[in-house]
C-alpha cells in the first residue's frame, strides 16, 4: 500500500469546465508495469452531472475508463479495483 501511495501521490488531474469544455489532462500518472520512475501524461473527456461522472483518458497507448464522484472538494476516481482521491487545489 505504501508503494502505491508513493507512485500515485504525484498524479495530477486538470479538468476544464469553461473554454475547454469537458476536457481533462492527467499528469504524472504511473506507467503500469513500468519502474518506479516512469510517469506518463494523458488527455481525455468527462461526462456527467450532479457529482457523478464518467471519465475517459487516452494514456500509455490505450484508453482508460473510470467512474468519478465529487464530494467535499474531493474527486474520487475508480478505475477497475483502484481508487484515487484528488484534492482540489486553488
C-alpha positions, -999 to 999 in steps of 0.1 A, spaced: 0 0 0 28 24 9 44 19 -26 11 27 -43 8 59 -23 43 69 -33 36 63 -70 1 78 -72 7 108 -49 24 126 -78 -6 123 -101 -25 155 -111 -58 158 -128 -67 190 -146 -103 194 -156 -117 220 -179 -151 234 -171 -151 265 -194 -132 272 -226 -121 236 -230 -154 221 -220 -154 185 -209 -117 181 -215 -91 168 -190 -54 162 -187 -39 136 -163 -3 143 -155 24 123 -137 3 91 -138 25 60 -130 32 39 -161 15 5 -154 41 -23 -155 69 3 -155 96 12 -130 91 35 -100 104 65 -121 82 62 -152 53 85 -154 30 95 -183 5 121 -193 -28 115 -210 -57 136 -223 -94 128 -223 -130 138 -217 -156 137 -189 -194 134 -189 -220 136 -162 -235 160 -137 -245 164 -100 -214 149 -86 -214 116 -107 -191 114 -137 -176 91 -163 -140 98 -174 -122 85 -205 -84 91 -207 -61 82 -236 -29 72 -218 0 49 -225 -13 39 -259 -46 28 -246 -79 41 -233 -87 41 -196 -124 44 -185 -133 54 -149 -162 65 -128 -159 95 -106 -177 113 -78 -172 147 -62 -179 154 -26 -164 178 -1 -139 193 -26 -125 159 -34 -128 139 -66 -128 102 -61 -119 82 -93 -124 45 -95 -106 25 -122 -114 -12 -120 -102 -21 -85 -81 11 -79 -95 42 -62 -77 75 -65 -87 106 -45 -78 140 -58 -80 171 -35 -90 204 -50 -62 230 -54 -70 266 -60 
